[in-house]
């Protein structure tokens, strides 16, 4: 009787911990997608700034050089966006769990090209773009399966190894991609009450450790997202369209404004490349 009550309490605590973990992970996935869309919008804003600087007569050479360097620095992110668009245009859809051959791979596929790329460009190393591009090249026209990891190699997919490659790039958020399902499925059905309680407590501790890692990363993600959003808004060129078309005719105040625009462009370039490890 005692162990039966202990079992129930332990499983209930595990369920609550599991739910907390999955909620945090889902918020992370959602925030990563939001950040990805802000970053794509920011890239377009940077392009407009570059076009404006290049069209401005007698603008200082360092202005053109600095903006060109920003454009070059975000080339990996741009390659990731191109890959996402290619996969969307090919109408590649998620495979079934059976076709995926792995729960993790199937879950990644289920995210869809945009969400999966959002995760891959937010978490991991700064070379994420190059690594995904390498997978893309090796998979040729079936590129999506390589970086999403769904489908068998025989079916033209990247197979389990490719799914694990993306998961490795994704870092801790990978725990949230597949989600946790520790309690369901009758996992404890064949065990005695005491054994179930011990196993549930062990799993609860493990999940709590993951939560402790995820929480600060989610906070960092939200901070990056907000900073990027605010900086992107500073790249609005509406007021600059009212400035002279020749830099030599700028007032001191206008020169300060354009210098600030350049600095903000450089700052947002850094944020676009920032990864959460």
Secondary structure by P-SEA (a helix, b strand, c coil): caaaaaaaaaaaaaaaaaaaaaaaaaaaaaaaaaaaaaaaaaaaaaaaaaaaaaacccccaaaaaaaaaaaaaaaaaaaaaaaaaaaaaabbbbbcccccccaaaaaaaaacaaaaaaaaacccccaaaaaaaaaaaaaccccccccccccccccccccaaaaaaaaaaaccccccccccccccccccccccaaaaaaaaaaaaaaaaaaaaaaaaaaaaaaaaaaaaaaaaaacccccccccccccccccaaaaaaaaaaaaaaaaaaaaaacccc
